[in-house]
Amino acid sequence: MKPDKRHYDEPMNYRCGERNPAAKLTESQVVEIKRLLARGAGYRFLAERYGVHRVTIGAIARGELWRHVPDPPHPQRLRAGRR
């Protein structure tokens, strides 16, 4: 059986982020999620807070979803002990 060529010939015109009518998060929420992840918040806590599945939070953390939203700057962590 031949593969359906339409999937290869048509350009990928899809709506990303808030422009997707099925989106459950806004860009500002994703920025906040990324900021909280950088500070050490857990997936389950964030998922319950924003009404999405923890797998969605993990995909945001790995950059698989909402990759067009920039990551927050990494907070500088102070080293304890040696200088």
C-alpha positions in Angstrom: 0.0 0.0 0.0 1.3 3.4 -0.9 1.7 6.0 1.8 -0.7 9.0 1.6 1.4 11.6 -0.2 -0.7 14.5 1.0 1.2 14.5 4.3 4.5 15.0 2.6 3.4 17.5 -0.1 1.4 20.0 1.9 3.2 22.7 3.9 2.8 22.6 7.7 0.3 25.3 8.2 -0.8 25.0 11.8 -1.6 27.4 14.6 0.8 27.4 17.4 0.4 28.7 20.9 -2.7 30.7 21.8 -3.7 30.9 18.1 -4.6 27.2 18.3 -8.3 27.0 19.3 -7.6 23.9 21.4 -4.9 25.6 23.5 -5.5 25.3 27.2 -2.7 27.6 28.2 -1.8 31.2 27.3 1.7 32.4 26.6 1.9 34.3 29.8 1.0 31.1 31.7 3.7 29.2 29.9 6.2 31.8 30.8 5.2 31.5 34.4 5.4 27.7 34.2 8.9 27.9 32.8 9.9 30.3 35.5 8.5 28.1 38.2 10.2 25.0 36.7 13.5 26.9 36.8 13.0 27.5 40.5 12.3 23.8 41.2 8.5 23.5 41.1 7.2 19.9 40.5 5.3 18.7 37.5 2.3 17.5 39.5 2.0 20.8 41.4 2.1 22.9 38.2 -0.3 20.5 36.4 -2.9 20.9 39.1 -2.4 24.6 39.3 -2.9 25.2 35.5 -5.4 22.4 34.8 -3.3 20.3 32.5 -1.7 16.9 32.7 1.7 16.5 34.2 3.0 15.1 30.9 2.1 18.4 29.3 4.2 20.2 31.9 7.1 17.8 31.2 6.8 18.5 27.4 7.0 22.2 28.1 10.1 21.7 30.3 11.8 19.6 27.6 10.9 22.2 24.9 8.6 19.8 23.0 5.6 22.1 23.5 5.5 25.9 23.4 9.0 26.0 22.1 8.4 29.4 20.6 8.1 30.9 24.1 11.6 31.8 25.3 13.0 30.2 28.5 13.5 32.6 31.4 17.1 33.5 32.3 18.6 30.9 34.6 18.7 32.1 38.2 22.2 32.2 39.5 22.6 29.7 42.3 24.9 30.5 45.1 27.5 27.9 46.0 27.7 27.1 49.6 31.1 26.5 51.2 34.1 27.0 48.9 35.1 30.1 47.0 
